[in-house]
């Protein structure tokens, strides 16, 4: 299998960072910090923890920059570090994941809600600002799975691996989060 390399508009900055140039590190930080902070906030929903996770992620990224092989963009590589740091912060809170065996029942309930209220994921995406504020009010477990699935593009298998939960638990948490979010939006 051939390794594919991606064009990265920040390749020069990354190379300068690898040489230990502090100014280049600051420039790279300015380029990515806002977007990465938003990821931390969506996962952690706490300003101080999000700031801590972001700082730790950048320290790790700059410390381990020699491991960046440009097989993806720097932003994609950094995003993975940020998501992992935020999730580690979340884990330190001792979030309790609920294992649900009645998967079919959850799916049927979800279908009923969509039929009753006419909400779907695409409809929800049209009201991003309203949804964002409601997402912040969700319980941690729901918010993390929903954010990783909808906003970060992870699938349930990946979410399960990252969070250390089963794929079924991820799907269940997502369905419950979606249902709770729908209820909040309908009110």
Secondary structure, 3 states (H helix, E strand, C coil): CCCCCCCCCCHHHHHHHHCCCHHHHHHHHHHHHHHHHHHHHHHHCCHHHHHHHHHHHHHHHHHCHHHCCCCCCHHHHHHHHHHHHHHHHHHHCCCCCCCCCCHHHHHHHHHHHHHHHCCCHHHHHCCHHHHHHHHCCCCHHHHHHHHHHHHCCCCHHHHHHHHCCCHHHHHHHHHHHHHHHHHHHHC
